[in-house]
Amino acid sequence: MENSALSMLPPIITIILALATKEVYTSLIVGIFVGAMIFTGGNFLESIVTFFEIMENKVGGNVNILVFLVILGILVAIISKSGATRAYGNWARSVISGKRSALGLTAFLGMLIFIDDYFNCLTVGTIMRPVTDKFKICRAKLAYVIDATAAPICIIAPVSSWAAAVGSSLPEGSLVDGFLLFLQTIPFNLYAILTMLFMAFIVVTGRDFATMGAEVRKNNEHFEIPEEYKDAASEEQNTGGNGKIVDLILPLIVLISVCIYGMLYTGGINEGKSISDAFADCDASKALALGSFIALIFISLLYLPRKVVNFTEYYECYSQGFKAMVPAIFILCLAWTLSGICSDSYLNLGGYVGGIVQENASLAMFLPVIFFVVSIALAFATGTSWGTFGILIPIAFSILLNLPADVAENLLVICVAAILAGSVGGDHASPISDTTILASAGAQCHHITHVGTQVPYVLTVSSCCVVGYLVAGVTQSGWLGLGVSLACLAVVMIIIRAKVPAIDV
């Protein structure tokens, strides 16, 4: 059954089920099991054995990423428990002078915390919500700024859980360095770049429109904390540890610095390699595990002797942090397994699909925009970026690596960038997305209000991206696609500036 039309069934079934059920876990499990049944010729027991055999190999080969995610969850829990974020918020309220600077600092902090989007949403929301409340900033707008600087900054940051996940999504035998490919996609991730530019425009000009404009006007007339969050707001200043601002800043500096050095170390910087060569040859997942573990040791030595948190609170954070990361870990394990069943060791989807596309290479010019639109739809329906690019990146490799070498080389980076961009765009618009939910929670905003006010902004940016990826595919130039999409966004911002009055500056 290998290298036949049946090899397309696992990803197709997964995508259809995900769109229909809006649930990614079962969709991935069913897709993988169907693939295993095809591979074993319908042998039920052998299919189960094959399922877990692939998962065992995949999880074992990516254990460093799982370690990083668990430790990161623990670090987030400990920092939240320490009260350091509250201390920073109290300081910020004393030095910020207005709405624009408060939102600007929120955006800056969001871009600074680029290790993980969960960490980003929860930390930025906790730190900045008391500050923005002081200036009666609409909580839906705060949630938008948090969301616009969470996943978009993580997906273009080389040192992040996202970078490691993207690198691990590449199919076996692709002969492509995952980290180097991720670096190459950064300038062509149009949604991430344009979203942050558009967010900055909205913050600076105060020209909110559509549902966000209505919400901001209502908020300006009568600012009120949502009823379900009033008790939390009154208790916020009286709970948590006795952490200082330094207890927030130092662990972040150590985490980021050690992860960066870990990449250089695993790439051979101590053996005389240049910085660029060390980054190209590094083991990103091992570096992230190394950096997070050292940061955990550091935060333990920083907090426990000074009793920033007591030992009971400290060890409770281990289980809390692990639980917070279980969904991301489960999605990754299943996505890795789906990639495995589609590999040339099993169904060889690449050999089949690549052969078909190779005979119709002229259609390759539309692949970037197709992948962008499909990934938006899938991420919107499932609420997960990781599950989306975990499904689509192996498919992109299957198609492109079997095209003529010159076409594949030009389009591979653009198509992977389009998948990553669409994954984040769909995730932003999805009401069931973890990041969207966490942004609402961080801002303590009604979740549906956040979704409803953010969707028009997502559609605005995505429209510019569609034009950019269409141009990039036709010309096989990611830089030209970037330039065209930036020009489209500039036109949109000029129109908004001319037609929409400033209502929140």
C-alpha positions in Angstrom: 0.0 0.0 0.0 3.0 2.3 0.3 3.6 5.1 -2.3 0.0 4.9 -3.5 -3.1 7.2 -3.4 -4.0 5.6 0.0 -0.9 7.3 1.5 -2.9 10.6 1.3 -5.7 9.4 3.6 -4.0 9.9 7.0 -3.4 13.7 6.6 -6.7 14.2 4.7 -8.8 12.4 7.3 -7.0 14.4 10.1 -7.7 17.7 8.4 -11.3 16.9 7.6 -12.0 15.6 11.1 -10.2 18.6 12.7 -12.3 21.1 10.6 -15.6 19.2 11.4 -15.1 18.5 15.1 -12.9 21.5 16.0 -10.8 19.0 18.1 -7.3 18.2 17.2 -6.4 15.3 19.5 -8.9 12.8 18.3 -8.4 13.9 14.7 -4.7 13.2 14.9 -5.3 9.8 16.6 -7.8 8.7 14.0 -5.5 9.9 11.1 -2.5 8.0 12.5 -4.5 4.8 13.1 -5.9 4.9 9.6 -2.4 5.2 8.3 -1.2 2.3 10.5 -4.1 0.2 9.2 -3.2 0.9 5.6 0.5 0.1 6.3 -0.3 -3.3 8.0 -2.9 -4.3 5.4 -5.8 -4.0 7.9 -4.3 -6.0 10.7 -5.9 -4.4 13.8 -3.3 -5.5 16.4 -0.4 -4.8 14.2 -1.8 -1.4 13.5 -1.8 -0.6 17.2 1.8 -1.9 17.5 2.8 0.3 14.6 1.1 3.3 16.1 3.0 3.1 19.3 6.2 2.0 17.7 6.3 5.2 15.6 5.3 7.3 18.7 8.0 5.7 20.8 10.7 6.5 18.2 9.4 10.1 17.7 9.1 10.9 21.4 12.5 9.4 22.1 14.1 11.4 19.4 12.5 14.7 20.6 12.7 14.2 24.4 14.6 17.5 24.8 11.7 19.5 23.6 9.4 17.8 26.0 11.8 18.5 28.9 12.0 22.1 27.9 8.2 22.5 27.8 7.8 20.9 31.3 10.6 23.0 32.9 9.2 26.2 31.2 5.8 25.5 32.7 7.4 25.1 36.1 9.3 28.4 35.7 6.1 30.2 34.8 4.3 28.8 37.8 7.1 29.7 40.2 7.5 33.3 38.9 3.7 33.8 39.1 3.7 32.5 42.7 6.6 34.7 43.8 4.7 38.0 43.4 7.5 39.5 41.2 5.0 40.3 38.4 2.9 42.3 40.9 5.9 44.2 42.1 6.8 45.2 38.5 3.2 46.3 37.9 3.2 48.5 40.9 6.4 50.2 39.7 5.2 50.7 36.2 2.0 52.4 37.4 4.2 55.0 39.1 6.2 56.0 36.1 3.8 55.7 33.0 2.1 58.8 32.0 -0.7 57.9 29.6 -2.6 55.3 27.6 -0.2 55.3 24.6 2.9 54.7 26.8 1.0 52.1 28.8 0.1 50.1 25.7 3.5 50.8 24.3 5.2 49.2 27.3 2.8 46.3 27.1 3.8 45.7 23.5 7.5 46.1 24.3 7.2 43.6 27.2 5.3 41.2 24.9 8.1 41.4 22.3 10.8 41.0 25.0 9.3 37.7 26.4 9.7 35.6 23.2 10.6 32.3 24.8 7.0 30.9 24.8 3.5 32.3 24.0 1.9 30.8 27.1 4.6 32.4 29.3 4.1 35.6 27.3 0.3 35.9 27.7 0.3 35.1 31.3 3.3 37.2 32.3 2.4 40.3 30.3 -1.2 40.2 31.3 -0.4 39.9 35.0 2.2 42.6 34.9 0.4 45.2 32.8 -3.3 44.8 33.6 -3.0 46.9 36.8 -1.1 49.6 34.9 -3.6 49.8 32.0 -6.5 49.8 34.4 -5.1 52.9 36.0 -5.5 54.7 32.7 -8.9 53.1 32.0 -7.7 51.3 28.9 -10.2 49.0 27.3 -9.4 45.4 28.4 -10.3 44.1 24.9 -7.6 46.3 23.5 -5.2 45.1 26.2 -6.0 41.5 25.2 -5.4 42.3 21.5 -2.0 43.8 22.3 -1.1 40.8 24.4 -2.2 38.4 21.7 -0.5 40.3 18.9 2.9 40.1 20.7 2.6 36.5 21.9 2.6 33.9 19.1 3.8 36.4 16.4 7.0 37.2 18.3 7.5 33.5 19.3 7.2 32.3 15.7 10.0 34.6 14.5 12.3 34.2 17.6 15.1 31.7 17.2 15.2 31.0 20.9 11.7 29.8 21.7 9.6 26.7 22.2 8.1 27.4 18.8 11.4 27.3 17.0 12.1 23.9 18.5 8.7 22.6 17.6 9.0 23.8 14.0 12.4 22.2 13.6 11.1 18.9 15.0 8.2 18.9 12.5 10.4 18.2 9.5 10.0 14.7 8.2 12.9 12.2 8.6 15.2 11.9 5.6 14.5 15.5 4.4 18.3 16.3 4.7 17.3 19.8 5.8 18.5 21.4 9.0 15.4 22.4 10.9 16.9 25.3 12.8 18.5 26.8 9.7 15.2 26.5 7.8 13.4 28.2 10.7 15.8 31.1 10.5 15.3 31.4 6.8 11.5 31.6 7.2 11.7 34.6 9.6 11.7 37.5 7.1 8.9 35.8 5.1 6.5 35.1 8.0 4.3 37.9 6.7 1.5 37.5 9.2 3.8 37.8 12.2 5.6 40.8 10.8 2.5 42.6 9.6 0.5 41.9 12.8 3.1 43.6 15.0 3.4 46.6 12.6 -0.4 46.9 12.5 -0.6 46.6 16.3 2.0 49.4 16.7 -0.1 51.6 14.3 -3.2 51.1 16.3 -1.4 51.8 19.6 0.2 55.0 18.3 -2.7 56.4 16.4 -5.6 55.2 18.5 -7.7 54.6 15.4 -9.6 51.5 16.4 -12.3 50.4 14.0 -15.1 47.8 13.6 -16.1 45.9 16.8 -12.9 47.1 18.6 -13.8 50.7 17.9 -17.3 50.2 19.4 -15.9 48.5 22.5 -13.3 51.3 23.0 -16.0 54.0 22.8 -18.2 52.2 25.3 -15.2 51.8 27.6 -14.3 55.5 27.3 -17.8 56.4 28.3 -17.9 54.1 31.3 -14.8 52.0 32.4 -15.8 49.0 34.4 -14.0 45.8 35.3 -15.9 42.7 34.2 -18.1 41.4 37.0 -16.4 38.0 37.1 -13.0 39.6 37.6 -13.9 42.2 40.3 -13.1 39.9 43.2 -9.8 38.9 41.6 -8.9 42.5 41.1 -9.5 43.4 44.8 -7.5 40.4 46.0 -4.7 40.7 43.5 -2.6 43.0 45.6 -3.0 40.9 48.7 -1.9 37.5 47.4 1.3 35.9 46.2 4.9 36.0 47.5 7.1 38.9 48.4 9.1 39.0 45.2 10.8 42.1 43.8 11.1 43.4 40.3 14.6 41.8 40.1 13.0 38.4 40.8 11.2 38.7 37.5 14.0 40.2 35.4 16.9 38.1 36.5 15.3 34.7 35.8 14.2 35.9 32.3 17.7 37.2 31.5 19.3 33.9 32.7 16.8 31.8 30.7 17.3 33.7 27.5 21.0 34.1 27.8 21.7 30.5 28.7 19.4 29.2 25.9 21.3 31.4 23.4 24.7 30.2 24.7 23.4 26.6 24.7 22.8 26.9 21.0 26.3 28.1 20.4 27.7 25.5 22.8 25.9 22.5 21.1 26.9 24.0 17.7 30.6 23.8 18.6 31.5 27.4 19.5 34.0 26.1 22.1 35.6 24.0 19.4 36.6 27.1 17.4 33.5 27.4 15.1 32.3 30.9 14.1 29.0 32.2 15.6 27.1 31.7 12.3 28.4 28.2 11.9 27.7 27.3 15.5 24.1 28.5 15.1 23.7 26.5 11.9 25.1 23.3 13.4 23.4 23.7 16.9 21.0 21.3 18.5 18.3 23.8 19.4 16.1 21.4 21.4 19.1 20.3 23.6 20.0 24.0 24.0 16.5 24.9 25.2 16.5 22.0 27.7 19.9 23.0 28.9 18.9 26.7 29.3 15.6 26.0 31.0 17.2 23.6 33.5 19.9 26.1 34.5 17.3 28.8 34.8 15.4 26.5 37.1 18.4 26.0 39.3 19.0 29.7 39.3 15.5 30.6 40.3 15.6 28.0 43.1 18.8 29.6 44.5 17.4 33.1 44.0 14.0 32.5 45.7 14.3 29.8 48.4 17.1 31.2 50.6 15.4 34.6 50.6 12.0 33.0 51.2 10.4 34.7 48.2 8.3 31.5 48.1 8.4 28.9 50.7 9.4 25.3 50.0 5.8 24.0 50.0 4.7 26.6 47.4 7.9 25.9 45.4 7.4 22.2 44.9 3.6 22.6 44.2 4.7 24.7 41.2 6.3 21.6 39.7 3.0 19.8 39.3 1.1 23.0 38.3 3.7 23.8 35.6 3.6 20.2 34.2 -0.2 20.2 34.0 -0.2 23.5 32.2 2.0 22.1 29.4 0.2 18.7 28.9 -1.9 20.0 26.0 1.1 21.2 24.0 3.0 18.1 24.8 0.2 15.8 23.7 -0.3 17.7 20.4 3.4 17.5 19.6 3.6 13.8 20.3 0.6 13.1 18.0 1.8 15.4 15.3 5.3 13.7 15.3 3.6 10.3 15.0 1.5 11.4 12.0 4.6 12.7 10.3 6.2 9.3 11.0 3.4 7.2 9.4 3.6 9.4 6.3 7.4 9.1 6.0 9.2 7.0 3.4 9.7 4.3 6.1 6.0 3.6 6.1 3.4 5.1 3.6 5.9 7.3 1.6 3.4 10.1 1.1 6.2 12.2 -0.3 7.0 9.8 -3.1 3.4 9.7 -4.3 2.3 13.3 -3.9 5.7 14.6 -5.1 5.5 12.5 -8.3 2.0 13.9 -9.1 3.0 17.5 -8.5 6.3 17.1 -10.4 4.2 16.3 -13.5 2.3 19.6 -12.9 5.1 21.8 -11.7 3.5 24.9 -13.2 1.0 24.8 -10.4 3.8 25.2 -7.8 3.6 29.0 -8.1 0.3 28.9 -6.1 1.5 26.7 -3.3 2.5 29.5 -0.9 -0.9 31.2 -0.9 -2.7 27.8 -0.9 -0.7 26.7 2.2 -1.4 30.0 3.9 -5.1 29.8 3.4 -5.3 26.1 4.3 -3.3 26.6 7.5 -5.5 29.6 8.6 -8.6 27.5 8.1 -7.1 24.5 10.0 -5.7 26.5 12.9 -9.0 28.4 13.2 -11.0 25.2 13.3 -8.7 23.3 15.7 -7.4 26.2 17.8 -3.8 25.1 17.6 -0.9 26.5 15.7 1.4 23.6 16.6 -1.0 20.9 15.4 -1.5 22.8 12.2 2.1 23.2 11.2 2.8 19.7 12.5 0.3 18.4 9.9 1.2 20.7 7.0 5.0 21.0 7.1 5.5 17.3 6.3 3.1 17.6 3.4 4.9 20.7 2.1 8.2 18.7 2.2 6.5 15.8 0.5 5.5 18.0 -2.4 8.4 20.3 -2.8 11.4 18.0 -2.3 10.2 16.0 -5.3 10.0 19.0 -7.6 12.9 20.1 -9.8 15.7 21.3 -7.6 15.6 24.9 -8.6 11.9 25.2 -8.0 12.0 23.3 -4.7 14.9 25.4 -3.4 13.1 28.7 -4.1 9.7 27.7 -2.8 10.5 25.5 0.2 11.3 28.4 2.6 8.4 30.5 1.3 5.9 27.6 1.7 7.0 26.7 5.2 6.9 30.4 6.1 3.3 30.6 4.7 2.3 27.6 6.8 3.8 29.1 10.0 2.1 32.5 9.2 -1.3 30.9 8.5 -1.0 28.8 11.6 -0.6 31.9 13.8 -3.3 33.8 11.9 -5.9 31.1 12.3 -4.9 30.6 15.9 -5.4 34.4 16.5 -9.0 34.3 15.2 -10.0 31.0 16.8 -12.2 31.2 19.9 -10.9 27.8 21.0 -7.2 28.7 20.7 -5.1 28.3 23.9 -3.3 31.6 23.1 -6.5 33.4 22.6 -7.9 32.1 25.8 -4.8 32.9 27.7 -4.7 36.5 26.3 -8.3 36.9 27.5 -7.4 35.5 30.9 -4.2 37.6 31.1 -6.2 40.8 30.4 -9.2 39.6 32.4 -11.4 40.4 29.5 -14.6 38.6 28.4 -13.3 35.9 26.1 -15.9 36.3 23.4 -15.4 40.1 23.5 -11.7 39.6 22.8 -12.3 37.2 19.9 -15.0 39.5 18.4 -12.8 42.6 18.6 -9.7 40.9 17.3 -11.1 39.1 14.2 -11.5 42.2 12.0 -7.8 43.1 12.7 -6.8 39.5 11.9 -8.7 39.6 8.6 -7.2 42.9 7.7 -3.6 41.7 8.1 -4.4 38.3 6.5 -5.7 39.9 3.4 -2.4 41.7 2.9 -0.6 38.4 3.5 -2.6 36.6 0.8 -1.5 39.2 -1.8 2.1 38.9 -0.6 2.2 35.1 -0.8 0.6 35.1 -4.2 3.3 37.4 -5.5 6.0 35.4 -3.7 4.9 32.2 -5.3 4.5 33.6 -8.8 7.9 35.3 -8.7 9.6 32.7 -6.5 10.9 35.6 -4.4 10.0 35.9 -0.7 11.5 39.4 -0.5 9.3 40.6 -3.3 6.3 39.1 -1.5 7.3 40.8 1.7 7.6 44.2 -0.1 4.2 43.9 -1.7 2.5 42.8 1.5 4.1 45.8 3.4 2.9 48.1 0.6 -0.7 46.7 0.9 -0.6 47.2 4.7 0.7 50.8 4.2 -2.3 51.5 2.0 -4.7 50.0 4.5 -3.2 52.1 7.3 -3.4 55.3 5.2 -7.1 54.6 4.5 -7.8 53.9 8.2 -6.0 57.0 9.3 -8.0 59.1 6.8 -11.4 57.5 7.5 -11.3 56.5 11.2 -11.1 59.2 14.0 -8.7 58.7 16.9 -10.7 57.5 19.9 -8.1 56.1 22.3 -4.9 58.1 22.7 
